[in-house]
Amino acid sequence: MQKQADFLESFARAMLINIFQEYPTWNAQRIASCQELSVPRDRHPLFWGSYDWYSCVLAHWALVTCASLISAQVHVEIGDDMLRSLNQGDAAAEANAWHSQHDVEFFERPYGIAWYCELEAALHRLQARTAT
């Protein structure tokens, strides 16, 4: 059981590094003019790290999932760092950026949306567990 806990902790720490890493990045955005060129932090104020938006949302979900499975001390450390990540971005700005992009029907968006829903569900479960 300790090996599994060690693995989950190392996995979670790798995800923490990942969500705060802006480059390299992949941009799945149709750009109509040079005025639309932007860095990941400007394009996605909340989920700017990792290789792309989808990977960043997935990494946040993985962190929440790991946090619910590992020791209390590591859970607190990971939770604090992840909340710092989520608080650095502005959810309203993320939503505005999401709706203003020209590629709203991009084929990979459902994948990202599904992981965002999983992230929200995992956050609610974790909050319910820590509230009791």
C-alpha positions in Angstrom: 0.0 0.0 0.0 2.9 2.4 0.7 4.3 1.9 -2.8 0.9 2.9 -4.2 0.8 6.0 -2.0 4.4 6.9 -3.0 3.5 6.5 -6.7 0.4 8.7 -6.3 2.4 11.3 -4.5 5.1 11.4 -7.2 2.4 11.5 -9.9 0.6 14.4 -8.1 3.9 16.3 -7.8 4.6 15.8 -11.5 1.1 17.1 -12.3 1.7 20.2 -10.2 4.9 21.0 -12.1 2.9 20.4 -15.3 0.1 22.8 -14.6 2.5 25.6 -14.0 4.5 25.0 -17.2 3.5 27.3 -20.0 5.9 26.0 -22.6 6.1 24.0 -24.8 2.5 24.5 -25.9 0.2 23.5 -28.7 -2.3 26.0 -30.0 -5.4 24.6 -31.5 -6.8 28.0 -32.4 -7.7 29.3 -35.8 -6.0 32.7 -36.1 -7.6 35.2 -38.4 -5.0 38.0 -38.0 -1.8 38.8 -36.2 -3.8 40.7 -33.6 -5.1 37.3 -32.4 -1.7 35.9 -31.6 -1.4 35.3 -27.9 0.5 33.4 -25.2 -1.2 30.6 -23.4 -1.8 32.7 -20.2 -3.7 35.2 -22.2 -5.7 32.7 -24.2 -6.7 30.6 -21.2 -6.5 32.6 -17.9 -7.4 29.6 -15.8 -6.0 26.6 -17.6 -2.9 28.0 -19.3 -0.3 25.3 -18.3 0.6 21.9 -19.6 1.0 21.2 -23.3 -2.5 22.4 -24.2 -5.8 23.4 -22.6 -7.2 19.9 -22.5 -4.1 18.5 -20.9 -4.2 21.2 -18.2 -7.9 20.5 -17.3 -7.0 16.8 -17.2 -4.0 17.5 -15.0 -6.2 19.4 -12.5 -8.6 16.5 -12.4 -5.7 14.1 -11.8 -4.6 16.2 -8.9 -8.0 16.3 -7.3 -8.2 12.6 -7.7 -4.8 12.0 -6.3 -5.5 14.3 -3.4 -8.4 12.2 -2.4 -6.3 9.0 -2.3 -3.2 10.0 -0.5 -2.1 11.0 3.0 -3.5 14.0 4.8 -0.3 16.0 4.8 0.4 15.5 1.1 -3.3 16.1 0.4 -3.0 19.5 2.0 0.2 20.4 0.2 -1.3 19.4 -3.2 -4.6 21.0 -2.5 -3.0 24.3 -1.6 -0.8 24.4 -4.7 -3.7 23.4 -6.9 -6.0 26.0 -5.4 -3.2 28.5 -6.0 -3.4 27.5 -9.6 -7.1 27.8 -9.8 -7.2 31.1 -8.0 -4.5 32.6 -10.2 -6.9 32.4 -13.1 -10.2 34.1 -13.4 -13.1 31.7 -14.2 -15.1 34.5 -15.8 -12.1 35.5 -18.0 -11.6 31.9 -18.9 -15.3 31.6 -20.0 -15.0 34.8 -22.0 -11.9 33.6 -23.7 -13.5 30.3 -24.4 -16.6 31.9 -26.1 -14.6 34.5 -28.0 -12.3 32.1 -29.8 -13.2 31.3 -33.4 -12.7 27.6 -33.1 -15.8 27.0 -30.9 -16.7 23.9 -32.9 -13.2 22.5 -32.9 -13.3 18.7 -32.9 -11.3 18.3 -29.6 -13.5 20.6 -27.5 -15.9 17.9 -26.4 -12.8 16.1 -24.9 -11.8 19.1 -22.9 -15.4 19.8 -21.8 -15.8 16.2 -20.6 -12.6 16.5 -18.5 -13.8 19.9 -17.1 -17.0 18.2 -16.0 -15.0 15.4 -14.4 -12.9 18.1 -12.6 -16.0 19.8 -11.3 -17.5 16.5 -10.0 -14.2 15.5 -8.3 -13.9 19.0 -6.7 -17.5 18.6 -5.3 -16.7 15.1 -4.0 -13.5 16.3 -2.4 -15.2 19.3 -0.8 -18.0 17.1 0.6 -15.4 14.7 2.1 -13.4 17.5 3.7 -16.5 19.2 5.1 -17.5 16.3 7.2 
